[in-house]
Amino acid sequence: MKSVQTDAAPQAIGPYSQAVKTGDFIFTSGQIALTPAGVMVQNDVKLQTAQVMRNLKAVLEAAGSSLQNVVKTTIFLADMDDFAAVNEIYEEWFDGHKPARSTVAVKRLPKDALVEIECIALAEVPIPD
């Protein structure tokens, strides 16, 4: 296993990696709407979802992959009423690619985020040692 780290996404806010690559798979940690500088995007679910997707894209690229190689996502929502708004932004980032997905309503997310997304992707190229 190899931990993945990039300055193009926010640093972990706990004892975990941004992602882990093992074999041909990359497992990302859940991303919330923190900028790479660690600033939370304002309280708007569409803006937060776009930042989450930027973070996922950056982590996947650092791991030698891309959003087009995502096989499964899990979306955590603080409010299931945001489902349609999150779908609208999410779909734009996958450009026709439709990974398997689960969406779960949760009581609360870290830093009171409105949305958190994690994914599993295939690696395109091996991570250099």
C-alpha positions as CSV (number, residue, x, y, z in Angstrom):
1,M,0.0,0.0,0.0
2,K,1.1,3.5,-0.7
3,S,-0.3,6.7,0.8
4,V,-1.2,9.5,-1.6
5,Q,-0.6,13.1,-0.7
6,T,-1.0,16.3,-2.7
7,D,-0.9,20.0,-1.9
8,A,-3.6,20.5,-4.6
9,A,-6.3,19.3,-2.1
10,P,-6.8,20.0,1.6
11,Q,-4.6,18.2,4.0
12,A,-6.2,15.5,6.2
13,I,-7.8,16.9,9.3
14,G,-7.1,13.7,11.2
15,P,-4.9,10.6,11.3
16,Y,-5.6,9.4,7.8
17,S,-4.3,9.7,4.2
18,Q,-5.9,11.7,1.4
19,A,-6.0,8.3,-0.5
20,V,-4.3,4.9,-0.5
21,K,-3.2,3.1,-3.6
22,T,-3.1,-0.7,-3.4
23,G,-2.7,-2.9,-6.4
24,D,-4.7,-1.4,-9.3
25,F,-7.1,0.5,-6.9
26,I,-7.2,3.9,-5.3
27,F,-9.4,4.5,-2.3
28,T,-9.9,8.1,-1.4
29,S,-10.8,9.5,2.0
30,G,-14.0,11.5,2.1
31,Q,-13.5,15.0,0.8
32,I,-15.4,18.0,2.2
33,A,-15.5,21.5,0.8
34,L,-12.2,22.7,2.2
35,T,-9.9,24.5,-0.3
36,P,-6.3,23.4,-0.5
37,A,-5.5,26.2,1.9
38,G,-8.0,24.7,4.4
39,V,-10.7,27.3,4.1
40,M,-14.3,26.0,4.1
41,V,-16.4,27.0,1.1
42,Q,-19.5,29.1,2.0
43,N,-22.7,27.4,3.1
44,D,-24.1,26.6,-0.4
45,V,-24.4,22.9,-1.4
46,K,-23.7,23.4,-5.1
47,L,-20.5,25.4,-4.3
48,Q,-19.5,22.9,-1.7
49,T,-20.0,20.0,-4.1
50,A,-17.9,21.7,-6.8
51,Q,-15.1,22.1,-4.3
52,V,-15.4,18.5,-3.2
53,M,-15.1,17.4,-6.8
54,R,-12.0,19.6,-7.3
55,N,-10.5,17.9,-4.3
56,L,-11.3,14.4,-5.5
57,K,-9.9,15.2,-9.0
58,A,-6.6,16.5,-7.5
59,V,-6.2,13.5,-5.2
60,L,-7.0,11.0,-8.0
61,E,-4.5,12.8,-10.3
62,A,-1.8,12.6,-7.6
63,A,-2.5,8.9,-7.3
64,G,-2.1,8.4,-11.1
65,S,-5.8,8.3,-12.0
66,S,-8.8,10.5,-12.9
67,L,-12.5,10.9,-12.4
68,Q,-13.1,8.8,-15.5
69,N,-11.6,5.8,-13.7
70,V,-13.9,6.0,-10.7
71,V,-15.8,2.8,-10.2
72,K,-17.7,3.7,-7.0
73,T,-18.6,6.8,-5.0
74,T,-20.3,7.3,-1.7
75,I,-22.0,10.6,-1.1
76,F,-22.8,11.7,2.5
77,L,-25.4,14.5,2.8
78,A,-26.3,16.5,5.8
79,D,-29.7,17.0,4.3
80,M,-31.3,14.7,1.8
81,D,-33.2,17.6,0.4
82,D,-29.9,18.6,-1.3
83,F,-29.9,15.4,-3.4
84,A,-30.9,17.0,-6.7
85,A,-28.6,20.0,-6.3
86,V,-25.6,17.7,-5.6
87,N,-26.6,15.5,-8.5
88,E,-26.5,18.5,-10.8
89,I,-22.9,19.4,-10.0
90,Y,-21.7,15.8,-9.6
91,E,-22.9,14.9,-13.1
92,E,-21.0,17.8,-14.7
93,W,-17.7,16.5,-13.2
94,F,-18.1,12.9,-14.5
95,D,-18.9,14.0,-18.1
96,G,-21.2,11.1,-19.0
97,H,-19.3,8.5,-16.9
98,K,-21.6,6.9,-14.3
99,P,-19.8,5.1,-11.5
100,A,-21.8,2.9,-9.1
101,R,-22.9,5.1,-6.2
102,S,-24.5,5.2,-2.8
103,T,-25.9,8.3,-1.2
104,V,-26.4,8.4,2.6
105,A,-28.0,11.1,4.8
106,V,-26.0,11.7,8.0
107,K,-26.7,13.6,11.1
108,R,-23.6,15.8,10.8
109,L,-20.4,16.0,8.7
110,P,-16.9,17.2,9.7
111,K,-16.7,21.0,10.0
112,D,-20.4,21.1,9.4
113,A,-20.0,20.5,5.7
114,L,-23.1,19.9,3.7
115,V,-21.6,17.2,1.5
116,E,-18.8,14.7,1.6
117,I,-17.8,12.3,-1.2
118,E,-15.3,9.4,-1.2
119,C,-14.5,7.1,-4.1
120,I,-12.8,4.0,-5.4
121,A,-10.9,4.3,-8.7
122,L,-8.7,2.3,-11.0
123,A,-5.2,3.5,-11.3
124,E,-4.0,4.6,-14.8
125,V,-0.3,4.5,-14.0
126,P,1.7,3.2,-11.1
127,I,2.8,5.7,-8.5
128,P,6.5,6.1,-8.6
129,D,8.4,5.1,-5.5
